[in-house]
């Protein structure tokens, strides 16, 4: 019996020895991504007075900070770059994980250094590890237009969210609808002033709900699939128009807000509304 145990132990020892000496599973720089069967890291050194730049081969889908002492910011119009700094010199060693749109995961061990060894990190993907995207069935473009037009004609109901008034103008959230992985937001733009209001453009983004003095104000643009204004983009005195905006289905964390902005053409009566994630739970399904 003892001899059998010794043989099994010897086989296990030899297997483990081969496993950890195998070149394909040896530690590999994290700049090449995450390896199948082993997670190896490269230390990312950051400081307070200089910004470290991570350049990814594909757009960043989201990222997760192991500590709030890591300050991160994406760049508007450059969706594959992440700027990273340390909040202060007391930052403890932590981690940072970045997910890109091609399904790759990049993980970093982050440490404070008064003088980082380098500031720019070109990141290369490792094709051996990806996240298989969940299959989704999304509406085609024609169907998105059809559903948006139908929602624009649907009587909305104010669900408790609105912007501050600006020169007699106000933005109300009147409905959230969901159809086949597409989320539709219905807003009303009301004019309580004697001056007509012409909509110039709209903007939507996600950001942290609270910003500290040393926190980088990170904003992530939310790009609509479609925008519809009914009946027209001019809001006459005492009238309102309906704005319907379609996005790929998404949710946000409790510490973040979804911000909708409407800008006036040749004017300064700009409207801003911030929505917390719990409001998304009021979404109603669109019937076939």
Helices and strands as residue ranges (DSSP letters): H 2-21, G 23-25, G 30-32, E 43-46, E 52-55, E 60-65, E 70-75, E 78-86, E 94-100, E 105-112, E 120-122, H 141-152, E 169-179, E 182-191, E 197-208, E 219-221, E 226-230, E 234-235, E 240-248, E 256-264, E 271-276, G 277-282, E 284-285
